[in-house]
Amino acid sequence: MISVLPSKDNVEIENFFKKHNLVADEFSGCVIATENQNILGYCLYSLTPKSMTVFAVEPQEDIPLADGILRSALHVAAENFVLDAFYDSCAPIQLFQALGFIKNEDEKRLNIDKLFGGCNCHK
């Protein structure tokens, strides 16, 4: 069974951020998809009391898995009463477009409301 959970390990989070040449801080987070303790993918984000910014989603080639990982990260924001989600310029914008998660390109805003609907991952 695949599980997608937020990491509580700051060293692990920092290592994932370093992998993308990003610097982690006190707002940095990561949800990790695993199956039988094997890492299948992850999403890197920053979560402040007002907004979430997504930096990376891996893997990008497995659309259904990427959809689930992104949804899990956005769910972390919603659980913390944060409903404004954005993406950084280093994020996989084409993936977000393919999944239908971009709400406003100019603001780099993600549509967190898609959490409550079905996925667009069947191609």
Secondary structure by P-SEA (a helix, b strand, c coil): cbbbbbbccaaaaaaaaaaacccccccbbbbbbbcccccccbbbbbbcccbbbbcccccccaaaaaaaaaaaaaaaaaaacccccccccccaaaaaaaacccccccccccccccccccccccc
